[in-house]
Amino acid sequence: MTVEPDARPAAAARSRTLRVSEVTQETKDSVTISFEIPDAMVEEFKHVPGQFITVKIPSDRTGHVARCYSLSSSPHVEDFRLEIGIKRTENGYASNWLCDNAMTGMELTVLPPSGHFTAKNLDVDFLFFAGGSGITPVLSLIKSALVCGGGEVTLFYANRDAESIMYEGQLAQIASEFPERFTVFHWLESAMGIPAPEDVESAIREHRGAQIYTCGPAPFMDLVQKSAEACGVEHASVHREVFQSLTGDPFETATMRQLSDDDGVATATVYLNGQSITTEWPRNTPLLDVLLAQGHNAPYSCREGACSACVCKLVEGDVEMAQNHILVEDDIADGERLACQALPLTDAVTVSFDDL
Ligand SMILES: Cc1cc2nc3c(=O)[nH]c(=O)nc-3n(C[C@H](O)[C@H](O)[C@H](O)COP(=O)(O)OP(=O)(O)OC[C@H]3O[C@@H](n4cnc5c(N)ncnc54)[C@H](O)[C@@H]3O)c2cc1C
């Protein structure tokens, strides 16, 4: 195995410092943070609608914590601007720190955009189900689909009450700009209770054929997923983003980890950034670590099976995942695997990061 330890890209090498250009109070318990992107970083921070960045938040207790925040800005609409929307989590740490401390001129360390809650084709009909802060990646997708595509875009947006609606003004503005193509339906739990399967199913039936995207609390997304199944929507047309806190530290140096005792070697063929890479793959080492150790620019963020930044598609052979907190059964049946957790089960394995 020809791994040069010094060739391993440290996460520090991927970290960037961005200056906060504006902080806007969205609701009483949420803020939008806008970042200035220096010219030299514009390419690196060009995101795909639906992606997130990972933010390093200082802590007296642990030095820092890392948290992912979806980008609400659209690369297709705004002049180059990067915005995240943060909602306070009860008894949480990072979200409250950001809501309390973020201010214009502050510098924050972040990892560049990643994630797969994205659309291959923006020129289709979309049906979005957002709950609470789950609106952030959805807003980016909505703005992008309206500008780049020609389909109908519908948003079912659930909140506790009218005061909790993030981006209400922006959504109303978009609705007035695209009256023929964009419809927003606000579901307020204070007045309407928790949405029932028939409420979600009737929206899905009304927009049959649309790509369904959902982001919000787990029970809300489960409801959308089950309703889509009940309406006969195929799994590939339902996309979900899970918001959860990282427990590891993607800002630490990316050292090689050993996830099993098996020290045999398999062969990996990997399609990545338009290249085909064939390499020896120690059976105890996650595929992502093998690629990073060789200096390949493989996508990743959490390295703990929680964020999906490193998703790749199994083309041939088989792998097991040491941990998986994000892919559901159907994703796995579709061949999706987390490279940060993937260990080879067969002597030869082919995966693709390019063709998801
Ligand atoms: C892909 C993705 C996208 C996301 N997008 C968004 C988004 O757009 N908007 C949004 O609001 N959220 C988003 N999230 C969720 C976000 O990453 C956080 O999970 C959320 O903000 C809650 O974090 P928190 O630290 O406030 O709460 P918690 O994680 O619940 O905080 C409690 C944790 O912090 C630790 N802790 C407490 N005090 C301290 C301290 N002083 N120092 C160090 N640790 C401490 C505790 O031990 C405990 O582990 C996203 C998550 C993912 C994975």
The ligand as a MOL file (V3000), in Angstrom:
LIG
                    3D

  0  0  0     0  0            999 V3000
M  V30 BEGIN CTAB
M  V30 COUNTS 53 58 0 0 0
M  V30 BEGIN ATOM
M  V30 1 C -26.8980 18.6680 6.9910 0
M  V30 2 C -27.4260 19.4970 8.1640 0
M  V30 3 C -27.9580 20.7410 7.9310 0
M  V30 4 C -28.4550 21.5050 8.9880 0
M  V30 5 N -28.9970 22.7240 8.7300 0
M  V30 6 C -29.5110 23.4670 9.7340 0
M  V30 7 C -30.1110 24.7440 9.4600 0
M  V30 8 O -30.1530 25.1970 8.3150 0
M  V30 9 N -30.6150 25.4580 10.5060 0
M  V30 10 C -30.5770 24.9690 11.7910 0
M  V30 11 O -31.0470 25.6980 12.6990 0
M  V30 12 N -30.0420 23.7620 12.0750 0
M  V30 13 C -29.4910 23.0130 11.0860 0
M  V30 14 N -28.9140 21.7950 11.3630 0
M  V30 15 C -28.8600 21.3470 12.7610 0
M  V30 16 C -27.6000 21.9370 13.4370 0
M  V30 17 O -26.4390 21.3720 12.8520 0
M  V30 18 C -27.5640 21.6220 14.9400 0
M  V30 19 O -27.8250 20.2580 15.1080 0
M  V30 20 C -28.5820 22.4600 15.7030 0
M  V30 21 O -28.3110 23.8410 15.5570 0
M  V30 22 C -28.5470 22.1060 17.1990 0
M  V30 23 O -27.2480 22.2980 17.6930 0
M  V30 24 P -27.0260 22.7980 19.1700 0
M  V30 25 O -25.5800 22.6970 19.4940 0
M  V30 26 O -27.6850 24.1280 19.3990 0
M  V30 27 O -27.8840 21.7770 20.0340 0
M  V30 28 P -27.4260 20.3970 20.6570 0
M  V30 29 O -26.5530 19.6400 19.7430 0
M  V30 30 O -28.6790 19.7390 21.1300 0
M  V30 31 O -26.5970 20.9020 21.9120 0
M  V30 32 C -26.3310 20.0420 22.9430 0
M  V30 33 C -24.9460 19.4360 22.7490 0
M  V30 34 O -23.9870 20.4630 22.9350 0
M  V30 35 C -23.0700 20.0680 23.9510 0
M  V30 36 N -22.7220 21.2390 24.7290 0
M  V30 37 C -23.4760 21.9240 25.6110 0
M  V30 38 N -22.7980 22.9780 26.1000 0
M  V30 39 C -21.5820 22.9600 25.5160 0
M  V30 40 C -20.4320 23.7910 25.6080 0
M  V30 41 N -20.3830 24.8690 26.4140 0
M  V30 42 N -19.3640 23.4820 24.8420 0
M  V30 43 C -19.3780 22.4110 24.0320 0
M  V30 44 N -20.4340 21.5820 23.9060 0
M  V30 45 C -21.5220 21.8530 24.6390 0
M  V30 46 C -23.8130 19.0630 24.7880 0
M  V30 47 O -22.8980 18.1800 25.4090 0
M  V30 48 C -24.6780 18.3420 23.7410 0
M  V30 49 O -23.9110 17.3470 23.0660 0
M  V30 50 C -28.4090 21.0140 10.3210 0
M  V30 51 C -27.8310 19.7500 10.5570 0
M  V30 52 C -27.3390 18.9940 9.4910 0
M  V30 53 C -26.7110 17.6440 9.7500 0
M  V30 END ATOM
M  V30 BEGIN BOND
M  V30 1 1 1 2
M  V30 2 1 2 3
M  V30 3 2 2 52
M  V30 4 2 3 4
M  V30 5 1 4 5
M  V30 6 1 4 50
M  V30 7 2 5 6
M  V30 8 1 6 7
M  V30 9 1 6 13
M  V30 10 2 7 8
M  V30 11 1 7 9
M  V30 12 1 9 10
M  V30 13 2 10 11
M  V30 14 1 10 12
M  V30 15 2 12 13
M  V30 16 1 13 14
M  V30 17 1 14 15
M  V30 18 1 14 50
M  V30 19 1 15 16
M  V30 20 1 16 17
M  V30 21 1 16 18
M  V30 22 1 18 19
M  V30 23 1 18 20
M  V30 24 1 20 21
M  V30 25 1 20 22
M  V30 26 1 22 23
M  V30 27 1 23 24
M  V30 28 2 24 25
M  V30 29 1 24 26
M  V30 30 1 24 27
M  V30 31 1 27 28
M  V30 32 2 28 29
M  V30 33 1 28 30
M  V30 34 1 28 31
M  V30 35 1 31 32
M  V30 36 1 32 33
M  V30 37 1 33 34
M  V30 38 1 33 48
M  V30 39 1 34 35
M  V30 40 1 35 36
M  V30 41 1 35 46
M  V30 42 1 36 37
M  V30 43 1 36 45
M  V30 44 2 37 38
M  V30 45 1 38 39
M  V30 46 1 39 40
M  V30 47 2 39 45
M  V30 48 1 40 41
M  V30 49 2 40 42
M  V30 50 1 42 43
M  V30 51 2 43 44
M  V30 52 1 44 45
M  V30 53 1 46 47
M  V30 54 1 46 48
M  V30 55 1 48 49
M  V30 56 2 50 51
M  V30 57 1 51 52
M  V30 58 1 52 53
M  V30 END BOND
M  V30 END CTAB
M  END
